[in-house]
């Protein structure tokens, strides 16, 4: 029997394809009955990519002149020397970009890509679940926060969403970052979201009735809000023929979940349907075993990340002035490798921020000499930049909202750290 999962969180609706795929027939029918569709003005868009599993920032962007790192990683250390096999890409004489991230080098050279190193949470947990929760809620010392920082950002935009697509996550369920009262939606696949139920008519009618019954059991206010948003979303995507999207400018996305997500976000941006905050995620960064160096699991992951971002940036060429891309990961890895040719849960990592309003061509933040006495607990790259400082500066600067009441990150203030250009 076809199953359908529906997530109702703070007035936001996330429809997830399962089995039959797509939206219930009664929604598609209601949407088709309403032919009105209007274009929406071009917005500033912030795209956040969460690297789940804790990326090794010291391998992504390596302080290759540090002899302590070389000793701590005898089989993982990589060199920028010209004679090395696949050397690091020398960024500034001290830091080198992993060779599998070569696709991002031109953005750094053009000063559109900034790297923030030594960034992380002030909370010292090494639990993936807790660290991700703290980062997505934006309250690193408070459990049970009822909203995510991106939901609060949507609430600070200062206007009601013109469409259901103001805040969209290309994921199977609504991420913690989007929990809260502002409208947000998770869509696993734009094409499936628009085509309606497949299969025999009896099964389709049964699934649609089940969905309507679920609506009947919700409160009237929630029903009205989510139902209206769903009808409007289907109407817009049907009008735009989401199933037949072709990337622009020869952009070639990797055939990966992240590549597929960024392609669909590019599609929403170019459709001008009111998107302002987008979210995607990448998994597989927990490299305890056989992390690899020039090749291996880490190399594949950073290659996929950089290729997906590059294809996205090429695809949205005419919208680049309006879009910022920001990566994040819950924590970094240990300075020293372990006995399994991998790295364990650590503290600080690095972030990548791409945009035409970014102070690029620089490695921001502070990474000390990696002598044991300079490390946190004598094992980890210390956190020298709070993740909230980067999130706040990029979000408020790009999306152009004021946060005088410190709603975005309650009880915390960082000040300007120089990742974005002052207007």
LUMSE-83588 format. One record per residue (C-alpha): y, z, x negated. Coordinates in steps of 0.02 Angstrom, whole numbers, plus 32768, in hexadecimal, padded with zeros to 4 digits. Each point is the difference from the previous one (the first is absolute). Last residue first. Example, Ala and Ser with C-alpha at 12.3 -4.5 7.8 and 13.67 -1.06 7.14 Angstrom:
<setis>
7FCB81657D54
7F5480218045
</setis>
This chain:
<setis>
897F80647A8A
7FA680637F7A
7F6B7FA27FBD
7F5A8054801F
7F90805E7F87
809080687FBD
7FD080B48026
808180268086
7FF280AE804A
7F6480668019
800F806D809A
7F79805F805E
7FFA806F809A
7FBE7F798072
7FD47F597FB0
80377F778078
806280748072
8079803A7F7A
808D8019807E
80727F847FA9
7F7A7F7A8001
80627F5F800E
7FAC7F588018
800E7F637F99
7F4C7FC18003
800D7FD87F47
805F80947FBE
7FB480808076
7F4E7FC67FE1
800D7FE17F45
805D80A07FD7
7F97806D8073
7F577FBF7FC8
802E800B7F47
804180B28009
7F7280308075
7F817FD37F7A
8045808C7F92
80247FC07F51
7FC4805F7F65
7F4E801D803A
7F9D802C7F64
7F7F7F897FB5
7F64806B8006
7F8C80607F8A
805680937FAB
8014805580AB
80937F878016
80147FA37F5D
8083801B7F7A
7F96807A7F9A
7F707F848000
80697F777FAC
80277F728077
80B17FE07FC5
80668015809E
80087F83808F
80A88005805A
80397F998092
80317F49800C
7FA77F717FA8
80837F798006
800F7F47802A
8035802B80B0
809280618047
7FCD7FCC80B1
806C7FA3807F
7F9F7F5C7FEC
7F5F805C8022
7F6080447FB4
7FD380B67FE2
7F62802D7F9F
7FC680B57FF2
7FB380647F73
7F8680917FEF
801580BC7FEE
7F7A8085801E
7F4A7FE97FD1
7F5A7FDF8055
7F7F7FC47F83
7FF97F697F8C
7F717F8A7FDA
7F8C7FD67F71
7F7E80778048
8020808C7F82
80B480128038
809D7FA77FC2
809380677FC9
80AB7FF28054
7FB7803280A8
80227F908095
80927FEA8078
8030804480AA
800E7FCC80B7
802C7F4A7FE1
809D7F9F802E
80407F4D8000
80AB7FC38039
80337F53803B
80B47FDC8034
80307F738076
80A47FB7803F
80387F9F7F67
7F507FB97FF3
80067FAF80AC
80097F477FCD
7F76801A7F7F
7F8C805B8079
7F617FA87FC5
802C80127F47
801580BC8015
7F5D80108062
7FA07F9A7F7F
8044806F7F76
7FD680A0805E
7F4D7FC6801F
7FE87FC57F4D
804480A57FBA
7F91806D806D
7F657F947FE9
80147FFF7F43
802080BA8001
7F5C801B805C
7F997F857F9A
803C804C7F5C
7FD780AE803F
7F507FCD8034
7FD27FA67F60
80567F8E7F84
8087801B7F7D
7FD680BA8007
7F748040806A
7FFE80958074
7F48801D7FE3
7FF9809E806B
808680748044
80707F70803A
8041803680AB
806E7F67801E
7F8D7FA8807C
80767FE68092
809E7F9D8028
807480238090
80827FAD806D
809E803C8057
80967FA8804A
80AB80428034
80897F928049
7FA77F7C8069
806E7FBC808C
7FA17F62802E
80517F907F7E
7F637F927FF5
80177FF87F44
7FEC80BB7FF0
7F6780038072
7FAB7F787F99
802780597F5D
7FAE809B804A
7F687F95802B
7FF17FC07F4E
801780B07FBE
7F6C803E8067
7F8E7F717FCE
802580197F47
7FE180BA8012
7F587FE58056
7FCE7F817F7B
7FFB7F447FF1
80947FFA7F89
809B7FAF804B
80387F547FC7
80B87FD8801B
80207F447FFA
80B480138038
7FD4804180AD
7F6280508043
7FA97FA78092
7FE8806180A3
7F8C7FB88084
7FC2809C805A
80AE80488019
80347F768079
80B38044800B
8003800480BE
7F59805C8004
8045807E7F83
809B80228069
7FA3801280A4
7F7B80707FB2
808480757FBB
8062800680A4
7F65802C8065
7FD180877F83
80AD804D7FFA
8009800880BF
7F5680538009
8028807C7F77
80A1803A8052
7FC8800180B4
7F5C80577FDB
805380847F94
8078802C808A
7F7A7FFC8087
7F8C80777FA1
7F5C7FB27FCC
7F627FF6806B
80307F5D8056
80187FAF7F55
7F4C802B7FD3
7FCB7FB580A7
805D7F607FD5
7FA47FF77F5A
7F5880198055
802C7F798080
802A7F887F72
7F5A80257FAA
7F9F7FE0809F
805E7F5F8026
7FDC7FBF7F50
7F488031800B
7FEC7FA580A6
805F7F687FC0
7F8B7FE07F6F
8045800B7F51
80B080067FBA
808E80708038
80B57FCE7FEA
80487F907F77
809C805E7FCD
7FCC809E7FA4
7F717FA47FAF
807D7F8E7FAA
8071808E7FC9
7F7380617FAD
7FED80BC7FE5
809A802B8064
804D80AD7FF7
809D80208067
809780717FF4
807C80448081
805E80997FC4
7FBA80A88038
7F8E80237F6D
7F727FC17F94
802E7F667F99
7FE280467F50
7F5880478039
7FC07F4E8014
7FDE7FB680AE
7F547FB48004
7FAD7F5F7FC4
80907FD57F8D
80907F847FFC
807E8087802B
80967FCF8069
80A98052801E
80837F98805D
7F7A7F8F804B
8002803D80B3
80A57FA48017
80BA80277FFC
7FD880AD7FBF
808280808037
808D80187F87
803D80767F7A
7F827FDA7F79
7FE080BB7FF0
7F6B7FFF8077
7FAB7F7A7F9A
8017806C7F64
7FB18092805D
7F6A7F938024
7FFD7FCF7F49
800080B77FCB
7F6D802D8070
800D80778092
7FAD809F8040
8004805F7F5C
7F5C80608000
7FFE80377F4D
80A180227FA4
801580007F44
80087F467FE0
80677FD6809B
80137F437FFD
7F7D7FED8088
7FB47F6E7FA2
800980557F57
7FBD80A7803F
7F717FAD805F
7FD47F947F6B
7FFC80977F8E
7F988065807C
7F7C7F798019
7FF57FCD7F4A
7FED80B47FC7
804D801D7F54
808280788044
809480277F8E
80897FED8083
809D7FBF7FAA
7FC37F52802C
80057F697F90
80657F947F8A
7FED7FFD7F43
802E7F498000
80727F9F8075
7FEF7F447FE6
80877F898038
7FE97F4B8032
80947F8E8026
80427FFE7F4E
7FD17F497FE4
7F9080397F72
7FAC807F8074
7FE77F7B8085
7FBB7F8A7F7B
7F8080817FC8
7FB8801E80AE
7F7A7F787FF6
7FCA80497F59
7FB38096805A
7F537FDD7FB8
804D80137F53
802C80B78022
80BB80177FE6
8038804C7F5A
807C808C7FE1
805280287F5B
804E7F617FBB
80517FD480A6
7F867FA48070
7F757FCF7F89
7F767FAE8067
7F62805A7FCB
7F8A7F9C7F93
7F727F938040
7F9480127F63
807880477F80
80507F947F7A
80AD8005804C
800280BE8004
8024804980AB
7F6A80737FF5
7F8B804A8082
7FB180AD8000
7F62800E8069
7F7780167F7C
8056807F7F8F
806B804A808A
804580A77FC5
801A7FBE7F4F
80647F69803C
8062806F8077
803080747F71
80387F6A7F98
80857FD28081
80427F517FD9
7FA37FB78095
805C80638085
7F917FA6807F
80357FBC80AA
7F657FE08069
7F9380667F8A
806F80997FFC
80207FEE80BA
7F49801D8026
80047FE380BC
7FCF808C8077
7F7E7FD88086
806E7FA8807F
80837F877FC0
807F8009808F
806D7F658013
80AA80168052
80647F6C8041
80B78021802B
80537F798069
80BA7FDE801A
800E7FA480A3
80137F4D803D
80377FF980B4
7F807FEE808A
7FC47F618054
7FE7800D80BC
7F637FEB8066
7FF97FF280BD
7F5B7FBC8043
7FC4809F8057
7F5E7FD18056
7FAD7FE37F58
802080B47FD1
7FAD8042809D
7F697F917FE3
7FF380347F49
800A80B68034
7F7C7FEA8088
7F8F7FA47F87
7FF580927F88
80477FE17F53
7FA37FB07F71
7F5280137FB7
7F5A8002805D
7FAF807B7F89
8090806D7FCF
80B57FC97FF5
8079808F7FEF
8098801A806E
807D807F7FC1
807C8042807F
809480707FD7
803F8082807C
7FE480907F88
7F537FC77FD2
7F8E7F9E8075
7F707FB37F9F
7F8A7F8E805E
7F4F7FD97FC8
7FA07F7B805E
7F447FEF8013
7F9E7F6B803D
7F5480298042
</setis>
